Amino acid sequence: MKKSVFYHAGCPVCISAEHDIINLIGAENVDIIHLGESKDEISEAEKAGVQSVPALVTPNGNVLHINFGASIEDVKK
């Protein structure tokens, strides 16, 4: 089974959402990508449809934007 991917930028909103996602679906079911530390992953997030972080991309490709921590453009800076 393909995993969900959770993208975030390390802000308090993102970290809180990360903990909630892990508690809801389990750490074994999600890959966590910190875009502030892994800038090379930003283009992959954009291709998936991520416009802001935190965001969860489900195994079938749906993008769930959670709260609003930062736009993807802000993360690129």
KARANOR-V286487 format. One record per run of one state. SS is the DSSP state (h for helix, s for strand, l for the rest). FROM is the first residue (numbers start at 0). TO is the last residue. If there is no record, write none. Layout:
BEGIN
SS;FROM;TO
SS;FROM;TO
END
This chain:
BEGIN
l;0;2
s;3;7
l;8;10
h;11;24
l;25;25
h;26;28
s;29;33
l;34;37
h;38;47
l;48;50
s;51;56
l;57;61
s;62;70
h;71;75
l;76;76
END
